[in-house]
Amino acid sequence: MKKQVAVIVKAVNSDFWQVILSGAKAVMREEPERVEVRTYGPPEESDELLQVEILEKVVAEKPDAIVIASTSNDLTVPAIEQAMDAGIPVITVDNQVRTEKVVSFLGTDSYQAAGQAAEAMVENWKKESIVFEGKEFLVVNSSETSKVDLDRDAGFEGRMRELVPSMKQLDTLYTQNDPELTEKLVAEAITSHPDLIGIFADNDMTGAGTARGIRRSGSRTIFAYAFDANAEEIQAVKEGYLKGMVVQKPFELGYRAVKFALDALEGKAVERNVDTGGTIVTKENMKEEVVQKLLYPEKL
């Protein structure tokens, strides 16, 4: 009998989440007689309470399994536990929630991957003979309540302090996942801090906004890295407004999560934690086949 799997993402306005949904629906295209995938999500990642409402409604409809990328670490926990108690397996992706009552988690080790961005940034400075000792760097945060974003921030900050202890970290910019607000605040920070040479943006929306802010400021001396990759970020890397991106595997996340849900329903063993990894993508390696598959997973 065909199983119904509900897939809930953080937002539907982001390329990253659309690719996750595409990966999930790919399982349905491959095995239409085995599974029906239904997709849900609020318009914006800032709509945390709306995502909770969506999840509660989905649980009440009693699908066979649920895959969720929870925006909040805590707010979705009661509904997730209710689903698990009702025999509905829950697979979490991207962001871990504060409960053990889930079947599996799939996502990137955000702390480690963001640290790789710090390493890449320092190597850029060295390669281009940029004086970085005693200079300043900045982190742009998309959500103060999301563990995955906070882990990314901490990973970048921690690795940068290890690599260049003399650098000063400016106060984190909190931009509520708003590219327009990010653009404004980043441009202002560049103008008011002449020693600022590095920026890390922790998701695709803040990455796009950061690139816009650098362009708006007129600066060509800022080295910026962002997490995830959307069309605007990819273009920004090509133009040099972003030096690079930490690219995950969203298509694989969606695909494997639905597969895990089906395995759990059939009583098969499912890995408890899966690190799908992150790759540093730059203008120099962007045309490599393996990188093209990460950037355009449905076109290859």
N, C-alpha and C positions, 0 to 999 in steps of 0.2 A: 504494500500500500504506500502511496506517495506521502512523504513526510513534508510538513510545513516548517520552514526555518525562517524566523524573523530576524532581520539584520538591522540594527539601529546604530547609526553613526552620530558623531558630534554635531555635524552641520551638513546641509546640502549645498552650501554656496561655495564649496572649496573643491578644487581639482583633486586634492589628495583623497578626500572622502568619496568623491565620485568614482575614483579608480578602485577604491576598496569595494564599493558597491558593484562595480563591473566584475571584479574578481569573484565576488560572491555569486553573482548571477551567471557567471561562466559555468559553475557547477550545474546549474539548472539547465543550461543549454546543452551540456554534455550528457546529462542524465535526466531528461525531462520526465521519465517514468518513475524516477526515484525521489525527486525532491522538487518542491515549489519554494522559491525564495521570495519573500516579501520584504521590501526595504522601507526604512523610516528614518527620520531625523529632523531636528528643528532647523529653521532657516540659518541661524547664526550659532557659533560656539558659545556665545555669551548667554544663550537661552537655556541655561542649566535646568531651571524649573520646568520648562516646557519639555525638555528631554525626559525628565522624571515622569511627567504626565503621560508622555508617549509610551514609556516603558510600562507603566502601571496599566494602561489600556491594553497593551500587547499581552501582558501576563493574564489579564482577565479574559482575553480571547483564546487562551490556552493553545498556543502553537506547540508543535512537537519539540522545538528547541529554539534557543535565543542566542544570537551573537550580538554583543554590544561593545562599542567604544564609548565608555562612560566619560563625560566631561568632568564630572565631580568624582572625587574619591569616596565620598560618603553618602551623598544624597540618594543615589540609586541602590544603595545596599539593601534597604528593607524589601524593595520589589525583587531584587535579584535573589535574595534569600527565600522570599515567598515562592518564586518560580522553582528554585531548587527543591524546596520542601514539597512542592506539588509534583515532583518528578519530571520537571522540565529542565533539561541540562542547559547550563549557561556557559558560553565561551566568551571570554573577554579579550579584546584586542586593543593595542596601542597604549592604553592607560590601565594600570592595575587599581582595583578597588580594595577598600579595607574590610575584606571578609575572605575567609577560607572557603566559603560555600560557592565555589565555581569549579567547573570541570577543568578548565585550562586557561592559560594566558599566552597570547602570542604578541610579540612586539619587539622593538629594538631596545637594546641596553642603552638608554638615553644618556646616562651619565658618561659612559665610555665613548659613545659616538660623538657627543658634543666636545669631549676632550680632544678628539681627533681634529675637530675644527680649529681649536686653539693651536694645536701643533702645526697644522697647515698654515695658519695665519703667521706664526712666528717664522716659519720657513720662507714664506713670501717676503717678509721684511728683510730677512737675511739675504735672500736672492737679489732683491732690488736695492740693497745697501741702505735700508731705511733705519735711522736711529730710533730705537724703541725703548732703550733703558730710560726709566723715569717718565715715560709718556703715559697716556691715559687710554683706557678701553671702557666700553659700555655694553651692557646687556639689555635687550628689548624683550620684555615678557608679554606673552599673549593671554595668560590666565593665571591669576594668583591662587586659584583653587585646584588646579590640575597638577597632579603629582608628576606626570610625564614632562610637563613644561618646566616645572621647578627642578626636576632632575637634570634636564638639559642645561638650564642656567647654572646649576651647581657644578655640573661636569665641566663646562667651559671655564667658569670662574676658577675652579680648583686647579685645573691643568695650567691655566695662564699664570696663576700665582706660583706654581711650581717652576714653570719655565722662565718667567721674568718677574722675580720677586719685587723688583724696583718699580714696576708699573702700578699706577693708581687706578682703582676701579671707581668709576662715577656711579652715582645713584641709579639703580635700575629704573628703566622706563616701563611703566605699566600702561598698556594701551588697549586693553579689553578686546584684543583680536580685531582692531579697527585699522585698516590700512591708511585711511585718511588721517586719523589721529597720530598713527605712527610716523607718517610722512612729516607732519607738522613738528612733532616733538624731536625727531631725529635732526631735521634741518636746524631747529633752534639749538640743539645740543652742539652740533658742529660749529655753528656760528659763535657760540658763547664759550667754547672750550678749544682754544687753538692747539693744545697738546693732545687732543683726541685723535688717535690714529687707527683704532680698531673697534668694530661693532659686531656683536653676535645677536641675531634675531632667531627666536626659538620655534617659529613655525612658518608656514607658507604665507599667511596673511601679513605677519610682521616682517617677513622677508621682502615681500613686495613693497610694503610701506617704507621699509628702510632704504631700498633701492631708490624709491621716489624721493625720499628725503635727501639722500646724497646728491641726486641729480638736481633737486631744487636748490641745494646749498651752493652748487657750482664747484664743490670740492672734487679734486681728482687724487687726493692723498689719503683718503679713508679706505681701509681694507676691511671689507665686511663679508661675513659668512652667515648663511641662514640654514635652518632645518627645513627639509622637504623641498619639493620642486613643483611649481606650477608654471604655466606658460610665461607669465610675467617675470618670474624669477629666472627662468632659462634665458630669456632675452636679456635680462640684466647682467647675467654672467657673460654672455656674448659681448655686451657693450662695456663690461668692466666695472659696472656699478656694484656688483657683487663679485668677489673673488672666487666664491665657490658655494656649494650647498652640501649638506649632509642628506643624502638621498636614501630613503627607506625602500621597502618593497610592498607598497600598498596593494597591488594586484594580488600578490602572493598571500598577504594577510587575509584579504577577503576570501580568497579561494580556499586556503587551508583551514580557515575557521569554520566554514560550512562543511568541509570534509570531516573535520574533527567532530562537529555536531552530529553528523550522520553516523560516524563510528561510535560515538557515545551512545546513541540511540540503539545501535545494534550490539551493544555490550562489549565492544572492542576496546583494547587498551589505548588510552590517549595520553600523550605527553603532558605533564603538568605545566611546564614552562618552556617556551620556545623563543629563543633570541633570533630574530630574522635578520639582524645586522643592519649597518648603515655604511654607505660608500661616499667618500669625498669626491664630488664632481666639480671640475674646473673647466675653464675654456680650453685648456690644453688636452684634457682627456675626453671631452664631451662627445667627440665623434667616434670613439672606440665602440665596437659592437656591443660589448658587455654593458657599457654605460647607456647606449641608445636603448637597450632593452629595459633598463631601469626607468629612463625618462619617458619612453613611449611603449609601455608593455603590451598594449593592445594592437600596435601597428606592426609588430614583428612576429 
